[in-house]
Amino acid sequence: MTIDRAVLAFAGLVVLTGVLLAYFVHPYWMALSAFAGANMLQSAFTGFCPAAMVFKKLGVRPGTAFR
């Protein structure tokens, strides 16, 4: 698995977790999904992604998007 795929998988997990928590616990958990979406949007324009930095430090193989 590359950093690119790890970031996409993690973002999807965060979004789904936020939606499930909003449905079963409290609607304010939708903020978690909104935060993940905003982070994906800003990383698309700036190339800066905190999750990619964490995965890189964990030794995940680099991909083409996050170097």
N, C-alpha and C positions, 0 to 999 in steps of 0.2 A: 504494500500500500504506500502511495506517495503522500506528501503533505497536502497536495491539492485535494485528493480524495478524502483524506482524514478531516480536512476543514469542512468539506461539503457534508460529510457524514455527521460530524459534530454539530454543524449548524442545523441540519435536519432534525437531529435528536433534540436540540434545544427548542426548536419551534414546536415540534410535536409534544414535548413535555409541557411547554407553556399552554398549549391548547387543551391538553388533557387536564392539567391543574385548574385551568379556568372553568372547564366544564364541571369537574367534580368537586372543586374546593371553593374557589372564589373568582369572580370575573376579573379582578385586578391582576391575576396571573397572566392575562393577555399582554401585559407590559413586557414580560420576558420574551414573548414572540416578537413584539415590536422592537425590542432592543436587538435581538438577533438579526432581524431584517434590516435595521438601520446600520448595523455593523457590516453586514454583507454588502449593502449599497455603498458605504464609504470605502470599503476595501476594494471594490470594483474600480473606483475612481483614483484612489491614492496608492493602492498596492500595499498598504499597511494593514496587517491583520494580527492581532494579539494571539489568536489561537494558532496561527501558523508559526509564530515565534516559539510558543510552548511546545508544539509538536517537533519543531526543529531541535530544541534542547533535549527532547526525549529520544532523539535519534531516529526519527522517522525519515525515510529516504526523500530527498527533495524532488519536487516535480518541476513543471515549467512555469506555473503562475507565481509561486511564492519562492523567491531565492534569497 
